Amino acid sequence: MGLYFANEIDDLVVDSLAGFERAHADSVAWDEANGFVRALTPSPTRRVGLVSGGGSGHEPLHIGYVGAGMLDAACPGRVFASPHNRQIFAASLAVARENGVLHLVKNYTGDKINFGIAAERLAREGVDCARVLIDDDAASDSAEVVNGRRGTGATVLVEKILGAAADTGMGLKNLAALGVDVVGRCRSMAVASAAHTAPATGLPAFDLPAGGLEYGVGIHGERARRTLRERPLRDLAADMVGTLADPLGLVSGTSVIVLVNGLGGITRMELYAVLHEVTKVLDGRGAAVERTLVGDFVTALDMRGFSLTLLVADADTLAYYDAPAHTPAWPATAPVV
């Protein structure tokens, strides 16, 4: 581990966003003055604008999913920090349609507060606004966690499915209800064998004992409540599927979408091996693996780990997942298994 490549560490987010706009000038624009990224060619059939956002350091989330078929705008905050309400308000005004704007918000205190203030400001402007709260993290599903489950890997699936639904012309109330339903059918679990590098120091954010594995780590570098001993991947995959199966009511015949997501410091070779072991476990349970998605979608800087997300999928969910999208980070063709 070492220091980040940057002019000044405080400038890294803004410099990155400028480079992101240059790289994807065909599909997005970075409004530096107001602090949001917006789609250049949003769907003309939408009646509701979709806005999300959160701390930087999770790239390609959220900015990578701005574009036709997904988000109309995304508001990046500083590393692991919520965007300001003025960013969210400006982005929402810029992309709101005749039926208003829908906020897709991960369940963190800062995000909820700032999106909430922006929603109040929008109401004063006569703009209808609703919110879908994403809280898929099984590791924080405990009475001891005051704020409830965190929003993690499922965020990208929610953004994809609601983006496709919005393209059908669905209204704000129905789109928000669909979002709540989809979130309720998602659960995630993340593990890590090493922490991310703290940008300010170039040092690991926390230390793990040799052979240790954090089971239930968060995407902001939150340590897990359990540190396990290193184990074969087949056993780890079985543990993770087992953790997610009960809250999802996973029984034989259940159709699922599987997301294996790198947290920033793991190889694609390992991620495909994870998918192999996870699908073997699901096959053994009699689940129907309908779609798979593998890669870095919701990261935690350079954390050496991965998350597993399962989404129980009906026919409509699969159709929305398969609908075309043109964004910097969504696969051109989602693989069908």
N, C-alpha and C positions, 0 to 999 in steps of 0.2 A: 504494500500500500504506500501511497505517497501523496504529495500535494496535487491539487487539481490543475489542469492547464487552463489558465485564465490570466487576463491582464491584472485585474483586481478581483478578489473573490466576491466582493459586493456587486460587481458589474456582470458576473457570469450569467445570471438569468436573462438580463436585458440583451446582452450580446448574443446569447443563444437564440432568443426570440427573433432578433434581426436576421440571424443566419437561417433560421427556420423559414421565415418569410421569403428570403432569397431562394432557398432550395425548392420551395413549393409555391412559387409565384403564380402558377396556373390555377391554384385552387383556394388559397387563403391570403388574407391581408392582416398584418399586425398593426393595430391602432395603438401606437406607443403612448400617445397623449392620454388616452382613456384606459389603457391597460387590458385590452382584450384582442383575441384573434377571431376573425369572422370568416365565414364561407363566402367566396366570390360568386359561386353559382348554386345557391340553395334551390331546393325544389319549388317550382311555382305552384304546386298543388297544395302546399301546406296552409293550414289555417292557424297554426300555433308555431311559434318559434321555440327552439330547444336551446337552453343555455346550461352549461355545467362549468366546473372549475375547481380549483384546489391548489395546494402547494406545488411548486416545482420540485423536480427530483424524482418524479414518477413517470417521466417520458417513456413512451409516447402519450400517455394519459396527461391531460385531456386534449391538448392542442392537436395531437395527431389524428383525432377523430372529428375534427371540424371539416365539413364539406358535404357535398350532396349525399343524401341518404343517412346522415348521422346528425351531428350537432350543427346548429347555425352559428354558435359562438362559444368560446371558452375563455375563462378568466384565470390566468396563472398568477399565483402568489409567489412570495419568496420561497426558498427551499423549505419544504415541510410546513409552510405557513399559509393560512387562509388568504384568499384575495380580499381586498377591501370592498366594502359595500358599494363604494362609488364606481368601482370597476364593473361590478355585477349590474348595477343600475344602468350604466351607460351601455353595456352590451345588450341588456334586455330591451332597452328603448330602441336600439339599432336594429334588432331582429324580430321584434314583436310583430305578429300578424293580426288580422281582424278579430281572432278569437283569443288573443293574448300570448302569453309566454309561459313555458313550463321549465322550472328549475330542477335539475337533477343534482342532488346534494348528497355527498358522502356523510355518514353520521359521525361528525366530529364537532366539538363545541364551537370552535371558531367559524367553521363553515356554516353551521346552522345559524349562528348569530348574524353573520354578514349577509347571507342570502335572505334571512328574515327581515333585516333592515331594508335591504334593496326592495323586497316585496312590498313593504309598507310605503316606500317612496313611489313605487309604481302605482299602487292603489290611489295615491293622491294625484297622480297624473291621469287616472282613469284607465289604466292598463290592467286587464285581468291577469292574474298570476296564480299558479298553483305549484306545489312542490312534491317531488317524489324523493323520499329519504332512503338511501341505499345503506343497508345494514346486514351484510351477508356473512360477516366473519364469525365462524363457529367458535374460535378460540376465546372470544370476549362475550360469549353467551352465558353470562353468570349474574346472579343477584349481587355479587360483589362489585360488578362493573356498573357504576352509577349511570353512565351515559348509554348503556346498552351496547349491542354489537356494533363493531366498527364497519365502515364501508371500505371494501378492498377489491379483490380481483373481479367480482361480478360486475363492477361499474361499467366495464367496456361492453359486456353483453347487454346490459340495460340500455346503454346509449345506442347500440346497434338496433335493438328490437324496437325501441320507442321511435328512433329515427325513421325506420321503415313504416311504422304505424302512422306517424305524423304525415308521411308522404301520401297516405291514402286520403287525407283531408279530415282525419279524425279530430273531433273537437276537444277542447281543453279538459273538460270534466272526464270524458271517456279515456283520454290519453293518460291522465293522472291515475285513474282507476286501474288501467292496464299496467302502469308502472308499479303500483303497489302490489298487484298480483304477481308480476314477474319477479320482483324482489323477494316476495314470500316463497318463491320456488327456487331460490338460489342459496347455496351455502358454500363457504370457502374455508380453507385451512392453509397456512403458510409455515414453512420450516426453513431454517437457515443453519449453515455450518460455520458462518463467519458474519460479523456485523458489517454494515456499510462504513465507508470512510467519512469521517466528519469533515466537511469542507474547510472549516476554519483552522483545523489542526493537522489534517492529513493522517490522523490516527484512527484506529478502529473505535466505533462508538461504544462498544462494550467488548469484553474479553470472554471467550469460551474456553473451558478446559479442553485439553487434547482429547479428541474422540467424542466431544460433546455435540449435541444437536438441539437447537432451540425449536420446540414443537409448539407452534402457535404464535409466531412472531408477527409484529405489525408492520405496515408499509412505511411507517415513520421511524422505524428502528426500535419500536417498543419490544422489549424482551418478552419472551414467553413466560408463562407461569410454570412450565415444565421444561427441564433440560434432560434429554434422553441420551443414552449411550448410542454411539454409531451402530448401525444395523444394516443388513442387506436391504437393497431397494425394494425387493418384493415384500418384505415385512413392513417397511415404512409405508408403501402404497396401500397395503391392507389396513394398516392403522388409520390412515387418512380417509380412505373410503368409508371405513367403519364409523369414524367420527361424524361424517357428513350424512350417512345413510338414514339414521334415525330421525333427525329433525326434518328431513325431506320426505319421510315415509317411503323410502326406496324399497320396493318389493319387486318380485319377479314380474317382468313385463313393463316396468316403468321405462319410459323413453327419456333419455338424458342427452344434453349437450355437455361435453367435457372440455374445459379450458385448463391447459397446463401452461402456467405463466412464469417466466423467469423474473427474478427480482433484481436483475442487473449485472450479476457477476457469475453467472453459471452458463455453461456451454450449451449450444443447441443439441449436441450429441447426448448430453445428459437428459435434456428435456424430452427428447423422443424416447429415451429409455424409460423415463417416468411414465409417459403415455402408454407405452407397451405394458408396463406392470399394472397400471391403473385399469386399463381396459380388460386385462386378464381377470382382475378381481371383479369388475362389474359384470363381465361375461359369466363368471362363476355364480354370481348372485341372480342371474337371469335378467339383468337390466338390458335394455336396447340402446346401445350407443349410436345415436342418430347423426351427430356431428362432432368433430374434434377440432380444436384450435390450439396450436403450439407456438410459442415464441415469447418475446418480451413485449407485454402490453401494458402492465401496471407495475412499474419497477419501484425500487427503494434505493436510488442512487446505484451503488455497486455492490449491494448486499449479495452474498453468496448463498442463494437459496431459491426456492420456488414456491408457488402457491398452486393449489388445486381447487377449481370451482366446478361444481355440478349444478346444472340447471334442469329441472324437470320440465320437459317440453311437450306441448300439445301441437296439433297440426298448424295452428295459427302462428305459434312461436317459431316453428321451423320455417314457415313461409317468410316471416319477417327477417329471420336470420339469413335466409338465402337471398333476400332482395338485394339488388345492386347498390353499391355505395362507392363513392369516389372521394377518398380522403387520403392524407399523406401516409397514414399508418395501417388502415384496415386492408387486409389482403384483397387483391384484385378479384380473386375467386376463392370463396371460403370452401375448404375441402369437405366433400360429402362422403361419409363412410357408410 
